[in-house]
Amino acid sequence: MRRRQFSRTAGTLLALVLTATGVVAAGGGTASAAARTVYYDASRAGEFRTNFDQAATIWNSSVANVRLVARTPGNITIYVDTGWPRAQTTSLGNGRVWMGTQAVDQGYDRTRIATHEIGHILGLPDNRTGLCTDLMSGSSAPVSCRNATPSAAEASRVNALFAGSLTAPAGVSYVWRGDGAPAPVAVGAPAGS
């Protein structure tokens, strides 16, 4: 009886230690590593900084295998210009994002744009479904769309990419376009080409 009680107590203590150190017990009794941290540098985001902070919070509440944390310098560098919003990936979790004011001036939601562009850096392509429920539908959804939360399928894909079970395309740029046309371009190519 004491041996059984000791085993339960030891098991409970082990679970508490694993939880406190960021290791979570998986279904079969094995442990998996904590989420990968991706740092984003919004020091150049100007008036859009809060939108990128909100986007990080949204991603952090939607996925388990990656955590976005503000830091300068970061894996993701965020800029602002007068063009269309766009992202340029260099590898999974690394790249540059531009908050283009052209989309904001046309009425698109700032936080949706920020969350969408970070989605590219997290490995998601544009998916021009026109549905507001799909974050990666981008500008193909109506200007009135305010949804900045990834769908379950989008979150699941990011989790799978950061778990290493899928391969993300590297070296691709994505441009948020008002005409709804797909716009992935090779890294180094002029935006919008």
C-alpha positions in Angstrom: 0.0 0.0 0.0 2.8 2.5 0.8 4.6 1.6 -2.4 1.5 2.4 -4.4 1.0 5.7 -2.5 4.7 6.5 -3.1 4.3 5.8 -6.8 1.3 8.0 -7.1 3.1 10.9 -5.3 6.2 10.5 -7.3 4.2 10.4 -10.6 2.3 13.6 -9.5 5.6 15.4 -8.6 7.2 14.3 -11.9 4.2 15.7 -13.8 4.4 19.0 -11.9 8.1 19.3 -12.7 7.6 18.5 -16.4 4.8 21.1 -16.6 6.9 23.7 -14.8 9.9 23.2 -17.1 7.8 23.4 -20.3 7.8 19.7 -21.1 4.3 18.2 -21.6 3.5 14.5 -21.3 2.1 13.2 -24.5 -0.5 10.4 -25.0 1.8 7.4 -24.8 3.7 8.5 -21.7 6.5 10.2 -23.7 7.5 13.8 -23.4 7.7 16.4 -26.2 9.8 19.6 -26.2 8.3 23.0 -25.5 7.1 25.2 -28.3 9.7 26.9 -30.5 10.1 30.6 -29.8 10.1 32.9 -32.8 11.0 36.5 -32.0 9.4 39.4 -33.8 10.9 42.9 -34.1 8.2 45.5 -34.3 10.5 48.4 -33.5 10.0 49.7 -37.0 6.3 49.2 -37.1 5.4 52.7 -36.0 1.6 53.1 -35.4 1.0 49.5 -36.3 3.1 48.0 -33.4 0.0 47.3 -31.3 -1.5 45.4 -34.3 1.5 43.1 -34.5 1.5 42.6 -30.7 -2.2 41.6 -31.0 -1.3 39.3 -33.9 1.3 37.6 -31.8 -1.2 37.1 -29.0 -3.7 35.7 -31.5 -1.2 33.2 -32.9 0.0 32.3 -29.4 -3.6 31.4 -28.3 -4.2 29.5 -31.5 -1.2 27.2 -31.8 0.9 25.1 -29.4 4.2 24.4 -31.2 5.4 28.0 -31.7 5.4 31.1 -29.5 5.8 34.6 -30.8 7.8 36.9 -28.5 8.7 40.6 -29.1 12.4 41.2 -29.2 14.9 43.4 -31.0 16.5 42.0 -33.1 14.1 39.2 -34.1 13.6 36.3 -36.5 10.8 38.4 -38.0 11.5 42.1 -38.8 8.5 44.3 -39.4 8.5 47.4 -41.6 5.9 50.0 -42.8 5.6 51.5 -46.3 3.0 52.9 -48.6 2.6 49.7 -50.8 0.5 46.6 -50.2 1.2 44.5 -47.1 3.6 41.6 -47.9 5.8 39.0 -46.3 9.1 37.6 -47.4 10.1 34.3 -45.8 13.7 33.2 -45.6 12.9 30.0 -43.8 10.2 28.7 -41.4 9.8 31.3 -38.7 12.2 33.8 -40.3 11.7 36.7 -42.7 10.4 40.2 -43.2 6.9 41.7 -43.1 5.8 45.0 -44.5 2.6 46.7 -43.2 1.6 48.4 -46.4 -0.6 51.4 -45.8 -2.4 51.0 -49.1 -4.6 48.2 -47.8 -5.2 50.1 -44.5 -6.2 53.2 -46.5 -8.7 51.1 -48.4 -10.3 50.0 -45.1 -8.8 46.5 -44.5 -8.5 45.6 -40.8 -5.0 46.3 -39.4 -4.9 43.4 -37.0 -6.2 40.9 -39.7 -3.4 42.1 -42.0 -0.7 41.7 -39.3 -1.9 38.2 -38.3 -2.2 37.2 -42.0 1.4 38.4 -42.8 2.9 36.6 -39.8 1.0 33.5 -41.0 3.2 33.6 -44.1 6.3 33.6 -41.9 4.8 30.7 -40.0 4.6 28.7 -43.3 1.1 29.4 -44.6 0.4 30.4 -48.2 -2.3 32.7 -49.5 -5.6 30.8 -49.8 -7.9 33.0 -51.7 -11.2 31.5 -50.7 -12.9 34.9 -50.2 -14.1 33.6 -46.8 -13.8 35.9 -43.8 -13.3 32.8 -41.6 -10.1 31.9 -43.5 -7.3 34.2 -42.2 -5.2 33.4 -45.2 -7.9 34.4 -47.7 -6.4 37.9 -47.2 -7.8 40.6 -49.4 -10.1 38.2 -51.3 -12.4 38.4 -48.2 -14.6 41.6 -48.1 -13.0 44.8 -46.8 -15.6 44.6 -44.0 -13.9 41.4 -42.6 -12.5 41.8 -39.2 -11.6 38.2 -38.4 -7.9 38.1 -37.3 -8.0 34.5 -36.0 -6.7 31.6 -38.0 -9.1 28.8 -38.9 -8.7 25.4 -37.2 -7.1 24.1 -40.4 -4.6 27.0 -40.6 -3.6 26.6 -36.9 -3.3 22.8 -37.4 -1.0 23.3 -40.4 1.3 25.7 -38.4 1.4 23.2 -35.5 2.4 20.5 -38.0 5.0 22.6 -39.6 6.6 23.5 -36.3 6.4 19.9 -35.1 8.5 19.0 -38.2 5.9 16.7 -39.8 5.5 19.0 -42.8 7.9 21.0 -44.9 7.3 24.8 -45.4 8.3 26.5 -48.6 11.3 28.8 -48.1 12.3 31.9 -50.0 8.8 33.0 -51.0 7.3 36.5 -50.8 3.6 37.1 -50.5 1.8 40.3 -51.4 -1.6 41.4 -50.0 -3.3 42.5 -53.2 -6.5 44.4 -53.6 -7.4 42.7 -56.9 -7.7 39.3 -55.2 -5.1 37.8 -57.5 -2.6 35.2 -56.1 0.7 36.9 -55.6 3.5 34.7 -54.4 6.8 35.8 -55.9 10.4 34.5 -55.5 12.5 36.2 -52.8 14.4 39.0 -54.3 11.8 39.7 -57.0 10.2 43.1 -57.0 7.0 43.1 -54.8 3.9 42.6 -56.8 5.6 40.8 -59.7 
